[in-house]
C-alpha cells in the first residue's frame, strides 16, 4: 500500500472517529484526540496486514542455512500484537463516554457485561 494512499485512509478514519465523538465533553475531546490518531493508524495498518496475510498466507518459509523451517508469517505476528493494542485503545476511547444509566429494552446483558469490564 503506497504511503499516500495509507495517509489518505488514515485521515479518512480520523475523520470518521472524530465525527463519532463530536458530542463528547470538551475536556475529554482533547484526551481522545491522540487516541483517535493512533486508532486510525492501527485500523489502516491492520487492514494492510490482513491483506498481506490473505495474499501470502499465514505461514512463512524461512531459510536456515541448508534447510528451511515453517513459521508464522511476520504479518501474522504483527497483526496479532496490533489487534490487541487496537482493542485496548478503542476500549480507552469508549470508556470516555458516560455509561448508560438504564439498559436498553433489547439488552440481553452481553453489552452491559462487556462495557462494564
N, C-alpha and C positions, 0 to 999 in steps of 0.2 A: 504494500500500500504506500503510495507516494506521500511524502510529508505534507504537501499542500492539501491533498485530499484528506489526510488524517487530521490536520489542523482545522479544516472546514467541518469535518464531522464532530470534532471536539467542541468547536464553537456552537454548533447546532445543538449538541447535547447540553451544553452550559445554558443555552437559551431556554431549552425545554425544561430543565430542572429549575432554573430561576423563575420561570413562569409558574411552576407548581408551588413555589414557596413565596410568591409575591405577597400573600396576606399574612405572612409571618411577622411577629412583632419586630420593630426596628432594631432593638438591641440584639436580637437573635439573628437578624439578617446578616450582620457583619460577621458573626461567628460561623454562619453556614456558608459564606462566600468561598472560602478556601476549600471547604469540604466538597462543595459543588464542583469546583475546578478539578479536584483530584478524582472525584467520582466520574466525571465526564471523561477524563483521560483513561481511567481504568476500564470504563464500559467500551470505549472505542478500541482500546488495546485488546480487551478480551475477545471482541468480535474478530479482530485481526488474528489472534492466536487460534481461535476456533476455526477460522477459515484455513489456516495452515494445517491444523490437525486433521480437518476433513479432507484436505488435499493430499497430504503426505502420510497420513495415518498416525496412530498413537505410539507406534513402536519405531525405534530408530536403530539402524545397524551401525555400530561403531568399530572401527578397525583398532585392533590391539596387537600390533606387530604382525605376526604371520597369520593370525586368526581374527575373527570378528565376534563381537558379542551383541546381543539384542538388549536394548534398554528403553526405558520410557523416553519418548521424544522430549527434547528440551522445551518445546512449546507446551507439552502436556504438564511438565513440571512447573513452568512459569504460570500457566493458566490456573492450575490448582492452587498455587500460592496466592495469585492475584485475586481469584474469585473469593477467597476467604477475606482478604483485605477490603475488597469492594463491598462485601456484605456488611462488614464492620463499619465502614464509612457510611453506608446507606442507613444502617441502624442508628448511628450517631445523629445523622441528619433528621431522621424521623422522630428521634427522641426529643428534638427541639420543639415539636408540636405538642400542644396541651393534650393530655389524654382525655378521651371522651368520657363524660360522666355517666351517661345512660347507654347501655348496649343497644345495638340495632335489633329490631324485632326478629330479623332473619339470622341473627348471630347464633351459631351453633357452639360457640365457646372457643373455637380454634383461634380466631383472630385475636380475641382478648388474651388468650394464653400467650401467643407469640408477641403481642405488643407489650405485655407486662413483664417480659423476660429481660 
